[in-house]
Amino acid sequence: MEKLAIFGGSKVFNKDCEMINKFGKEEKDALVRVVENGCLSAFRGGKEVRGFEKEFREYVGTNYAVAATSGTAALHTSLASLNLPIGSEVAVPALTFVSTASVVLQEKLKPIFIDIDENYCMDPEDLKRKITNKTKAVIPVHLYGHPAKMNEINAIAKENEMYVIEDACQSHGAVYMGKKTGNLGDIGCFSFFETKNMTCGEGGMITCNDEELAKQIWLTKEHGSPRNSNTWYSYIRLGYNYNMTEMQGAIGRTQLKKLDFNNDIRIHNGSLYRKYLLPLGLEIASDAKDVKSVYHNMPVLLPEEYKTKRDFFVQALRAEGVPVDIAYPQPLYKTKLFTELGYGYENLPKVEDVTARMFTLFTDSSINEEIIINSTTAIEKVLEYLKKS
Ligand SMILES: *Cc1c(COP(=O)(O)O)cnc(C)c1O
């Protein structure tokens, strides 16, 4: 892009600095162990996925955990397992990854979009306004690793007889009032996609405390076929094949052991971004009280006056070599998937404002203070340019 020719040249990545590889000997050994055991599927007697489920539920503090092929599969399984009446509405935040809402469409249910609060999570006040007597479930998202206001959301859900499915795909290890995310609603859903706080490439996990719900979740992710192998080829409900492989399970177990360590790196990087970027006049939300965010990434807002220049700003940062993303560039109801279904007129003020001004910075172990300082220099340079132009 010619207009950006003045940009470039910032030394964001120091080639001499050692990039920490998030995979190591543990992951390699785990894969070798699977191959040597000669069993790639849990269904055929492998021990890794079952072990991963046990360790994960112990970590989150729930009675049950069921592994799945992805976070999307986890969300789909959870919603399907509830057997909601046809025509039910499901409340979702307007700022999230597509899966939170697309699984609602998959189940032929109706998503209703809720505005966000000061930490970019579902706003309980707006939830109260938007629900109807058809709203049977709500899916709060712990976005960017910061827990949603679960006490308020749970209270509204209880009063209105709605299920609560937590989308914890960005919040492995995050804590809300002493409890881990995934243990705050009826069901919790996690993703182990490559960019998440822990990963096995692709993968997911569903957590819950209720025995009957756990049973339905198991059936839904496994062909509707009961757990007991005597009943092979007996199907008692509509199900899918969302089974995690042993390779994923083995890697997931090693990643779970490193989760707290890797979260500390993200939290530290988050505090460094705060330290260096706040003096530049950029907006960064403070964490809520009694919450431990795991800084899945770092959302930053441009000042009001640069609202129309966000896309240019981010392009310029990329030209400078700054690792930057826009998660997410528009409210979900404005994407084609939803406008074609008649959505797009919601005009929720908070999410409209935030998606126009936001950019997101990375916090994972490939980022360190040097990169953050160099990013800050580049951001300052581009802000200077915006000021003059
Ligand atoms: C990543 C993510 C998902 C989907 O997880 P996949 O494993 O990629 O299918 C769902 N919701 C949120 C908020 C996510 O960040």
The ligand as a Gaussian input file, in Angstrom:
#p B3LYP/6-31G(d) Opt

LIG

0 1
 C      -11.421000     -20.171000      19.662000
 C      -12.775000     -19.857000      20.105000
 C      -13.857000     -20.710000      19.833000
 C      -13.750000     -21.900000      18.931000
 O      -12.766000     -22.823000      19.256000
 P      -12.186000     -23.780000      18.110000
 O      -11.398000     -24.773000      18.873000
 O      -11.333000     -22.925000      17.223000
 O      -13.317000     -24.375000      17.387000
 C      -15.089000     -20.380000      20.349000
 N      -15.274000     -19.269000      21.097000
 C      -14.265000     -18.420000      21.362000
 C      -14.534000     -17.217000      22.198000
 C      -12.977000     -18.676000      20.860000
 O      -11.988000     -17.810000      21.114000

